[in-house]
Amino acid sequence: QVQLVESGGGLVQAGGSLRLSCAPSGRAISSFLVGWFRQAPGKEREFVARFSWSGGLTAYYADSVKGRFTISRDNAKNTVYLQMDSLKPEDTAVYYCAASTKLYGTSSSTDYNYWGQGTQVTVSS
């Protein structure tokens, strides 16, 4: 059984930064394509950032976070990160790490097999 654990959420003022971490147990992070999703109160879960295979490992982002967020992977630490810079109040949500065993990249939450418990990110005005 694979379990994902997110950490790094918290309170931050607009324009600030946070780094979220996603650490799996039971399998190497390199065995998966990992993505980040978020869900604001009263709204559906939405795609934020992900990896896919394009010859090598490639990162993709939602338009709303492009240029501000960076997804990265550290195999030595068996951890995937989401660096969030220039945060806006609209970024306030519960952020989820998800892992897919599919061999192609996907932005659909239904294609991800494993999910973390979520970590709250709150950006003040």
N, C-alpha and C positions, 0 to 999 in steps of 0.2 A: 504494500500500500504506500502510495506517494502522498506526502503531506507538504504543503507550501505554507511558509510562515512569513508574513509581511511585517515590516517595522519601519519606523522613521516618520510616521505621521505626527501631526501636532498643529499648534496654532502659530501663525505667522502673519505679519502685516503685508499689505499689498506691496509688490515690488521685491519681496524677500525670496528666499530659496529654501528648499527642503530636498533631501535625498531619501527616497524610499528604497528598501532592500527586500529582496525575495529570496529566501533560502529553502531549498527542498530537503526533505529527508527521504531516504530509501533509494535514491537514484541520483546520478550526476546531472547537474543542470544542463550539461551539454547534450544530454539524451533527448531534450525537448526543444521545441520552439516556444518561447515564452512571450506573453503579451501582458499589457497592463490595461485595465478597464476602470471606469469610475461610475458611481451612481450618486446623484444629488437627490435630496429629499423630494419625493413626489415625481421623480423622473425615471425614465428607463436607463438601464445600464448602457454605457456607451464606450466605444473603443477609444483608447488613448495612444498607445504605442505598441509596437510588436517587432519581432524578428521574422525573417523569412529566408529561404535559400535562393540565392541568385548567383550561382557559382560559389560564392562565399556567403557568410552570414551578413544579411542586410537589414537595416532598421527602417521602419515606416512609422509615420505619425499622422494623427488626425490633424486636419487643417487648423483647428482651434488651438493646438499646442505646438505646432511646427515652429521651429526657431527658438522655442523657450524650454522644451523638455528634451532630454536625451536618455535613451535606453542603452544600457551597456551590460556586458557579461564578463565576469571574472571567474574563469574556470578553476584557478588555484584556490579561490575562496568559496567556490561552488555557490555563487551568488549572482543574481541579476539585479541591477540598480535602475531606478528612474530618477534622474537628476531633474529637478523642477526649478527653473529660474524665472524671474520676472512674474511671480505669481499674481494672479488677479482674483478678486472675490468670486468670479464665475468659476474658478477652479475648485471651489469648496465642494467636497464630495467624499464618499468613502471610496478608497482606491483598492482595487483587487489585482493581485498577481494571478495569472493563469498559465497553464502549461498544456501544450498540444503535442500529441504523438504523430500527427499528420506530417507528411513529408513536404508539404507546401505551406506557405504562409497564409494566414487568414485573419480577417478583422471581425469575424462573426463569433460571438460568445458561445454559440452552440457547438462550435468546432473544437472547443477546449475541454480536455478531459479532467483536469485537476484545477482546483481553485483554493486560494487562501481565504482566511477569515475576514480580510479587509482591514484597512487602517484609515482612520479619519484624518482628513486634511481640511483645515479651516483657515481661510484667508480673510482677514479683517479689512475693512475699508479704510 
